[in-house]
Amino acid sequence: MERSEIEKRFYDMVKPLTDKNGFELIKTEYVKEGGNYFLRAYIDKEGGITIDDCVLISRMVSKQLDKEDFIEDAYTMEISSPGFMTGENNE
């Protein structure tokens, strides 16, 4: 499966979970950095994101990823705030 397909499928998986819990899904990405793959979702909400918000979504997404198991490579999944996005212009 190509990177763009993984990102799209991940987005489609995460979006209903964030919507249901009052978060906005800003972006998903699947990138290789330093030899390791990272699957990331950036979420936001009015007033900002807390660590507890990231943990909540991370646990739900992790369960879905385990069920669907559509990524062949080993990866690290991260849920983060757009305030932590790096490497590109995020305006």
Secondary structure, DSSP 8 states (H G I E B T S, - for coil): --HHHHHHHHHHHHHHHHHHTT-EEEEEEEEEETTEEEEEEEEE-TT---HHHHHHHHHHHHHHHHHH----S-EEEEEE-GGG--SS---
